[in-house]
């Protein structure tokens, strides 16, 4: 393992996460383990609100300032500005804002990969039904070990294509798609009636990859705070680029998205990401995510965290390739923290359930049928060694 410049050691960092104390956790792509600081922030915020007075002027002003701080913290992780961030509940909510905010016309096309999450697939299918939009699926799964995903997407673009829906880090195989190149290919497609926009499901990439969204030129980037960022469930966000902002209309509408005049009447839409926010949210959970991001930043930058994730995931990948019974989906070292593998002639769910009884937390994926391990920057090489040994033993026992 390479050495990273650390403000605190990994061992010191791990002591702040209760969920890492009594288990060997490899399921950050499902839900991260929260630090004690997040739990404290949530409880303390509830107590402070009750002490001062819910919906008092003092509390409302304080919540506005704290919400602004969360936007800023998220923006720093994505190397953008706070005005580009809409606060949501999760990835699916963010994708829905983008998908329903486009003014669809009959005959428009949505191009989607064959590796998208069921929540996004269901939303796209309903838009297709309601607005007579056509949906096409491009075989990105086939490019996992050979082929060019950019070329595949280009091949499926048509003059009617209006939106391309992809995941930056594929939740099932662990493949990292070349986001900037895909966005460039879509934006420069010359046969379209209007510029082809790109919506990204960023469930697995925010908090794990080293991101610079303005540099990528992506239009919509929906993410959550409860996975790799280790925040509480129920807080996520959506990035909308400056160029895409004017064309995207709110669908669910409330007071948070509009400017209100002195007579209490709604006027113009907000001129920043708040335009797509609705009303009262679980503000104590906002504090929990803000605390979690701060904890990660105390250890190192997003670049340093990604470097360690990649090193550790490759360490796991190499170890798994030494087991003759195991076949990793990726035939080359992974670029991110998701390592998916198969054990032919074994029931993957039974293997995962058996491993959980031994204190190892992973998950199964339905398509392709596999087991997924999520390696965080807080993971340890000795944990990986123990996991590989436990997998080897489970193969002979289950």
CORTA-V360779 format. One record per pair of residues at least 4 apart in sequence whose C-alpha atoms are under 8 Angstrom apart, sorted by the first residue. I is the first residue (numbers start at 1). J is the second residue. Records with the same first field share a line. If there is no record, write none. Layout:
BEGIN
I=J ; J
END
This chain:
BEGIN
1=311 ; 312
2=308 ; 311
4=304 ; 308
5=300 ; 304
6=299 ; 300
7=298 ; 299 ; 300
8=12 ; 13 ; 298 ; 299
9=13 ; 299
10=14 ; 299 ; 378
11=15
12=16
13=17 ; 299 ; 378
14=20 ; 21 ; 378
15=20 ; 21
16=35 ; 36 ; 37
17=21 ; 33 ; 34 ; 35 ; 36
18=22 ; 33 ; 34 ; 35 ; 36
19=23 ; 25 ; 33 ; 34
20=24 ; 25 ; 33
22=359
23=359 ; 360 ; 361
24=359 ; 360 ; 361 ; 383 ; 387
25=360 ; 361 ; 362 ; 379
26=360 ; 361 ; 362 ; 373 ; 374 ; 375 ; 376
27=31 ; 32 ; 361 ; 362 ; 363 ; 372 ; 373 ; 374 ; 375
28=32 ; 33 ; 227 ; 228 ; 230 ; 374 ; 375 ; 376
29=171 ; 203 ; 204 ; 227 ; 228 ; 338 ; 374
30=227
31=226 ; 227 ; 228 ; 230
32=226 ; 227 ; 228 ; 229 ; 230 ; 231
33=230 ; 231
34=38 ; 39 ; 230 ; 231 ; 232 ; 292
35=39 ; 230 ; 231 ; 292 ; 295
36=40
37=41 ; 288 ; 291 ; 292 ; 295
38=42 ; 231 ; 232 ; 287 ; 288 ; 289 ; 290 ; 291 ; 292
39=43 ; 288
40=44 ; 288
41=45 ; 284 ; 287 ; 288 ; 291
42=46 ; 284 ; 285 ; 287 ; 288
43=47 ; 284
44=48
45=49 ; 284 ; 287
46=50 ; 284
47=51
48=52
49=53 ; 54 ; 59
50=54
52=56 ; 58 ; 59
53=59
54=59
55=59 ; 60
56=60
57=61
58=62
59=63
60=64
61=65
62=66
63=67 ; 283
64=68
65=69
66=70 ; 287
67=71 ; 283 ; 286
68=72 ; 82
69=73 ; 290
70=74 ; 286 ; 287 ; 289 ; 290
71=75 ; 82 ; 83 ; 85 ; 86 ; 87
72=76 ; 81 ; 82
73=77 ; 290 ; 293 ; 294
74=78 ; 82 ; 85 ; 293
75=79 ; 80 ; 81 ; 82 ; 84 ; 85
76=80 ; 81
77=206 ; 207 ; 211 ; 302
78=206 ; 211 ; 212 ; 213
79=211 ; 212 ; 213 ; 214
80=84 ; 212 ; 213 ; 214
81=85
83=272 ; 273 ; 274
84=239 ; 240 ; 241 ; 242 ; 272 ; 273
85=237 ; 238 ; 239 ; 240 ; 272 ; 273 ; 274
86=237 ; 238 ; 239 ; 240 ; 273 ; 274 ; 275 ; 276 ; 277
87=235 ; 236 ; 237 ; 238 ; 273 ; 274 ; 277
88=93 ; 94 ; 234 ; 235 ; 236 ; 237 ; 238 ; 277
89=93 ; 94 ; 224 ; 233 ; 234 ; 235 ; 236 ; 237
90=94 ; 222 ; 223 ; 224 ; 225 ; 233 ; 234 ; 235 ; 236 ; 237
91=95 ; 201 ; 202 ; 203 ; 222 ; 223 ; 224 ; 236 ; 237 ; 238
92=96 ; 119 ; 120 ; 222
93=97
94=98 ; 221 ; 222 ; 223 ; 236 ; 237 ; 238
95=99 ; 120 ; 199 ; 200 ; 201 ; 221 ; 222 ; 238
96=100 ; 101 ; 120 ; 123
97=101 ; 250 ; 251 ; 276
98=102 ; 199 ; 220 ; 248
99=123 ; 124 ; 127
100=127 ; 251
101=248 ; 249 ; 250 ; 251
102=247 ; 248 ; 249
103=249
104=108 ; 131 ; 133
105=131 ; 132 ; 133
106=131 ; 132 ; 133
107=132 ; 133 ; 134 ; 160
108=132 ; 133 ; 134 ; 160 ; 161 ; 162
109=133 ; 134 ; 135 ; 136 ; 160 ; 161 ; 162 ; 163
110=124 ; 133 ; 134 ; 135 ; 136 ; 161 ; 162 ; 163 ; 164 ; 165
111=135 ; 136 ; 137 ; 138 ; 156 ; 157 ; 161 ; 163 ; 164 ; 165
112=116 ; 135 ; 136 ; 137 ; 138 ; 164 ; 165 ; 166
113=137 ; 138 ; 139 ; 140 ; 165 ; 166
114=137 ; 138 ; 139 ; 140 ; 141
115=140 ; 141 ; 167 ; 170 ; 171 ; 172
116=120 ; 121 ; 166 ; 167 ; 170 ; 171
117=121 ; 171
118=122
119=123
120=124
121=125
122=126
123=127
124=128 ; 135
125=129 ; 135
126=130
127=131 ; 132 ; 133
128=132 ; 133 ; 134 ; 135
129=133
136=156
138=152 ; 153 ; 156
139=143 ; 152
140=144 ; 149 ; 152
142=146 ; 147
143=147 ; 148 ; 149
144=173 ; 175 ; 329 ; 330
145=330 ; 331 ; 332
148=152
149=153 ; 177 ; 178
150=154 ; 178 ; 181 ; 182 ; 185
151=155
152=156
153=157 ; 182
154=185 ; 186
157=161 ; 186 ; 189
158=191 ; 192
159=191 ; 192 ; 193
160=192 ; 193
161=192 ; 196
162=192 ; 194 ; 195 ; 196 ; 197
163=196 ; 197 ; 198 ; 199
164=186 ; 196 ; 197 ; 198 ; 199
165=198 ; 199 ; 200 ; 201
166=198 ; 199 ; 200 ; 201
167=171 ; 177 ; 200 ; 201 ; 202 ; 203
168=176 ; 177 ; 178 ; 179 ; 200 ; 201 ; 202 ; 204 ; 205
169=174 ; 175 ; 176 ; 177 ; 202 ; 203 ; 204 ; 205 ; 336
170=174 ; 175 ; 176 ; 177 ; 204
171=203 ; 204 ; 338
172=340 ; 365 ; 367 ; 368 ; 372
173=329 ; 330 ; 338 ; 339 ; 340 ; 368
174=330 ; 334 ; 335 ; 336 ; 337 ; 338 ; 339 ; 340
175=330 ; 334 ; 335 ; 336
176=335 ; 336
178=182
179=183 ; 216 ; 218
180=184 ; 215 ; 216 ; 217 ; 218
181=185
182=186
183=187 ; 197 ; 198 ; 216 ; 217 ; 218
184=188 ; 217
185=189
186=195 ; 196 ; 197 ; 198
187=195 ; 196 ; 197
188=195
189=195 ; 196
192=196
197=218 ; 219
198=218 ; 219 ; 220
199=218 ; 219 ; 220 ; 221 ; 222
200=218 ; 220 ; 221 ; 222
201=221 ; 222 ; 223
202=206 ; 221 ; 222 ; 223 ; 224
203=222 ; 223 ; 224 ; 227
204=208 ; 227 ; 228
205=209 ; 228
206=211 ; 223 ; 224 ; 228 ; 229
207=227 ; 228 ; 229 ; 302
208=228 ; 229 ; 302 ; 305 ; 306 ; 309 ; 336 ; 337 ; 376
209=302 ; 303 ; 306 ; 336
210=302 ; 303 ; 306
211=302
212=216
213=217 ; 218
214=218 ; 241
217=241
218=241
219=239 ; 240 ; 241 ; 243 ; 244
220=238 ; 239 ; 240 ; 241 ; 244
221=238 ; 239 ; 240
222=236 ; 237 ; 238 ; 239
223=236 ; 237 ; 238
224=235 ; 236 ; 237
225=229 ; 230 ; 231 ; 232 ; 233 ; 234 ; 235 ; 236 ; 237 ; 289
226=230 ; 231 ; 232 ; 233 ; 234 ; 235 ; 236 ; 289
227=231
228=376
229=289 ; 292 ; 293 ; 296
230=289 ; 292
231=235 ; 288 ; 289 ; 290 ; 291 ; 292 ; 293
232=285 ; 288 ; 289
233=285
234=282 ; 285
235=285 ; 286 ; 289
239=273
240=244 ; 245 ; 273
241=245
242=246
244=248
249=276
250=275 ; 276
251=276
252=276 ; 277 ; 278
253=257 ; 276 ; 277 ; 278
254=258 ; 277 ; 278 ; 279
255=259 ; 260 ; 266 ; 278 ; 279
256=274 ; 275 ; 277 ; 278 ; 279
257=269 ; 270 ; 274 ; 275 ; 276 ; 277 ; 278
258=266 ; 267 ; 268 ; 269 ; 270 ; 275
259=266 ; 267 ; 268 ; 269 ; 270
260=264 ; 265 ; 266 ; 267 ; 268
261=265 ; 266 ; 267
269=275
270=274 ; 275
271=275
273=277
282=286
283=287
284=288
285=289
286=290
287=291
288=292
289=293
290=294
291=295
292=296
293=297
294=298
295=299
296=300 ; 301
297=301 ; 302
300=304 ; 305
301=305
302=306
303=307
304=308
305=309 ; 377
306=310 ; 336 ; 377
307=311
308=312 ; 377
309=313 ; 336 ; 337 ; 375 ; 376 ; 377
310=314 ; 334 ; 335 ; 336 ; 337
311=315
312=316 ; 337 ; 375 ; 376 ; 377 ; 379 ; 380 ; 381
313=317 ; 334 ; 335 ; 336 ; 337 ; 338 ; 339 ; 374 ; 375
314=318 ; 333 ; 334 ; 335
315=319 ; 381 ; 384
316=320 ; 339 ; 384 ; 385 ; 388
317=321 ; 328 ; 333 ; 334 ; 339
318=322 ; 333
319=323 ; 385 ; 388
320=326 ; 327 ; 328 ; 388
321=326 ; 327 ; 328
323=392
325=343 ; 344 ; 395
326=341 ; 342 ; 343 ; 344
327=341 ; 342 ; 343 ; 344
328=339 ; 340 ; 341 ; 342
329=339 ; 340 ; 341 ; 342
330=334 ; 340
334=338 ; 339
337=374 ; 375 ; 376
338=372 ; 373 ; 374 ; 375
339=372 ; 373 ; 374 ; 375
340=370 ; 371 ; 372 ; 373
341=370 ; 371 ; 372
342=348 ; 369 ; 370 ; 371
343=347 ; 348 ; 370
346=351 ; 395 ; 398
347=351
348=352 ; 364 ; 369 ; 370 ; 371
349=353 ; 363 ; 364
350=354 ; 398
351=355 ; 391 ; 394 ; 395 ; 398
352=356 ; 361 ; 362 ; 363 ; 364 ; 371
353=357
354=358 ; 394 ; 398
355=359 ; 360 ; 361 ; 362 ; 390 ; 391 ; 394
356=360 ; 361 ; 362
360=387
362=371 ; 372 ; 373 ; 374
363=371 ; 372 ; 373
364=369 ; 370 ; 371 ; 372
365=369 ; 370 ; 371 ; 372
366=370
375=379
379=383 ; 384
380=384
381=385
382=386
383=387
384=388
385=389
386=390
387=391
388=392
389=393
390=394
391=395
392=396
393=397
394=398
END
